[in-house]
């Protein structure tokens, strides 16, 4: 149950996007029962607001696509992490 609590609470906060992605991936590896859309929703919800809005515009279908897209958005300088 603690893992689910941790998953519900994970946020990017003031940390870097890379740190958030790494922590999120490590956590969901321990929660294999989570449905893919639940993983995606949790990831999006934990991002900083501006990053989340930019990513949602691109409508990722799954977590891996969301991670790839958010990395691209940040790399081209559309938003600050």
Long-range contacts (C-beta under 8 A, 24 or more apart in sequence): 3-27, 3-30, 3-31, 4-31, 7-31, 7-34, 7-42, 8-42, 10-42, 10-46, 11-46, 12-46, 12-47, 12-48, 12-51, 13-48, 16-81, 17-47, 17-51, 17-70, 17-71, 17-74, 17-81, 18-81, 20-46, 20-47, 21-67, 21-70, 21-71, 25-67, 28-63, 36-62, 36-63, 37-62, 39-63, 40-66, 43-67, 48-81, 50-79, 50-80, 51-79, 51-81, 54-78, 54-79
